[in-house]
Amino acid sequence: MTEQDEKKNNDEKNPKVEEKEPVITHHTLDVDGQTLEYTAIVGNMPLKDDKDEIKAEIFYTAYTLDDVENSAERPLIFVFNGGPGSASIWLHMGALGPKRVDMGEEGFMPPPPYRLIDNDYTWLDLGDLVFIDPVGTGYSKASESDKNKEYWGLESDLESVGEFIRLYLSRNERWTSPLYLAGESYGTTRASGLSGHLIDRGIALNGIMLISTVINFQTIRFTKANDLPYMLYVPTYCATAYYHNKLDDELQNRDFRELLHEVEQWSEEVYSVALAKGDRLSEEDTDTIAEQLSKYTGLSKRFILGADLRINIMSFCKELVRDEKRAVGRLDSRFVGIMASAEGQYFDFDPSMNAIIPPYNATYNQYIRSELGYKSDDNYEVLSFKVNSSWKYKGGEFPDTSESLRSAFAKNPFMKVFVGQGYYDLATPFFAAYYSLEHMGLDASLRDNITIAEYEAGHMMYLHVESLAKLKADVVSFMND
């Protein structure tokens, strides 16, 4: 085959991508006695190479208020989720957007068919919203399918999402707007990384909202010789056992947050020291630690001794309610799922994840077509396990963007950070998030720039309506401070 034939064959397989006009629709929403008139813009932002050809498209949905005297002065909030192979659907349709999935008061899975309702707690009254789906999620993809993996890594993701933000500011003339990032889960890793990435490119942020935070993966990865997660997960294990009434009567009758403070202190000052001793820990001290760990987690002393005093998250999810042939959720340990057997070390599926994907997937696919007018036969990648499994992390086992966040603070001391954590989040536990924030070397003069809020729900605390309302109120205070 000649070089010309090969090029022709390649062009037929990967036809040149042409930029398309976004779809624009107009809507109204009544919130707290006021009517919000807004425009929804759905489209693909082209990322171009040095030959001005489109190399990838990032799908986005933007909501902007109408009849604003000077839109350049209105706050602009860029939003993304985590995974890292997750689309922005969760924050979009669960907390921040003008519509949300009806999951009931507690946030547990409703019976189908599922429905959308007006979101009384939307952030649209606080600022214009831009929901971003990074390459490989949602409808976002590289122009050539075999190039998608080039975007699946910590550094390349920061480059592409950072470029999206630059292009959006330019195309919409929003360079002087107050700028915010809102990320959930790996989205907090991304937001922290972007804070440093953007400031070095002349884009300073007013604030970042970190929802269910992980900025240092050493705090959550259970690997050989890394005892940090075992210590940092215990307060969430205790909260979960408390919720499911698995603690003894003395602890069940204690004030909830007071109890968790006690567990945090014990984990930090006693348990961590015992783990650090490794095989040098005496039999007597081993027995004492196992006894206390059993008391705080609701697991048997026998199980804890068999686990060498180290409780893996997946084992905990199965063990806590094993006798009932059930398992608690990882994303939200309030959730309980029916297991095929009481045997085995890990659950068959995450009850909390299984409960949310069908309602969100169904309602989003209906909404984007019927209300926002975006038509496509492509599959909207809600959560891509292919992206997750292929992701390349800078820093090997333990990627860490806390230094980028610290650097952004130092270069822009006016930036503020909001941290929202759920008590029942076993994916990114609250104590692990606080540990990361307290170990990034932030200058003492800047520590008051960080605001922390806690919620009586899990990873997606907004599934719980009371927590959703609190999240909105907390963010209002944060942005108006």
Steps between C-alpha positions, in 0.01 A plus 500: 500500500637841403526785749218679315275192520576464871410864562174461304412188698573678827293803396204273422533327837536831688323769297598858574292639788316823427400739775125509562286781635377442857132442572338795681171488690324738743335411830356633825525369855327621817732491803423652841234730361714629215478402135830418333498545124799323353661368183631146465785445253598144410792429274851376436805715562767418240858448610728569204855403407769729357354445152167644619333160463267366767674229701227454763162634606392567857126485553351758733172644625491865606224688680508879498250744647320725252469880519815543703630855468865395487556125471877551529448597866288196581672201667581212266520148645667217305378162620620141453474166673758232568561137427721617325278343233181667615292754314373810678150349522507456879558861604302617197184297566537451874603829656594803291290504182146640460353147494578204724416133515225421749662254742263559791593657833773254598650453154439127469409343166139577397288258295502556121395689297723779626429871479662842510377781720587869530806547717417745779867487602661580166813716502382694194398794718860513628674495164494371144572126483713309249494120532803336337533138386872421453609290200371145527196599708158621393512573126862621512757322284814532296463544123679168450376224728848363565605842635254507791757351736726798446259697720470239775761611747541753776718744305327465162162540669610826662625621162176420315258623767716808553490567126121462504477764772727738307295457183170548683622823658614630162200394292251634754698810604506400867863569587409751772229289665557370853616142431425186697558128459271235650614139496394176659720199590779478238356834390654641821836356392447672164385829656801511733732428208328758282539769765877485452482430126276801431677754721822425313313590180365828631157374613438564870209340682276663757413167653482123477223274631636155584222247550607161641867576488809301403815694418754248631431140398725357769214573741253268327697220329537181700837376381775298664700701758265799476324511837361852457154405366441249780531781752307760298201276422415407859282809573287421192479133601374620837246736342373215281470258792319772696253555214424126476474464880799261520678664795444412863233692692748733665630631165162494326369739765790744464485827309592402143760766418649488849553127454669552164737757652599241759563242228706746296718575801546130585581414137757775475666468841468130587406285201750660259784441748401135535494453122840667469651237730404223260621159621660663806157561655465281809225239534351695789489827301366315195213367709429845645492665154277224361259544791469874447480470120220246539316739729528791256419308178239245604714218359599198706832494683570164334460651154727794584774276640475284188545814289819593689321806644458639147143530369480532122206707375359220284519251786321746727214550253434125499581418862283756680169341393627161382264310732204654315646399160535868421777755433519876554587741222844644425382833361239531771505254788139579591404283202462123545494241221396135481798271445492158331669344801620588847835348401788684335716797588350763268152608398343387169430862402499842661140551620538878491639509146240254372221715647590821320615407149160396356305808622769746392569330167133478400399852599809665352458330162138613488578854620789572263284406200150617592574819694846612386456387139828314458453198273758223475505124446828477690504348846538756777782356713373550852789311657768346281685210661725499192619850585542409868708191426717677239571817700865593546576662831804720547667389820444126456290339770427824685423798276484824697382845389528661844824675401326655200226626732753634752688674220179659370424632849848649525476668159139611551435560873148624423385154388262316734424129523181333619520135607178299535516148648237234575525293818406180316741534209729196481649605164654828622465500883476832678795435733722416201407830333586695812831317533596602145408863559699507823809352337542712188717762671257790464626824650334583832373833363293316237341227709185703563444499122374143535140434609384151602142370513373153593185313396295209627525308173767343281723576202214667314354669805251687282301178449370570850267801467584645843870487411428646154335799665789538743755479218329786318483711816866430580612596149294822515684594818833401348456704183362802684767503771 
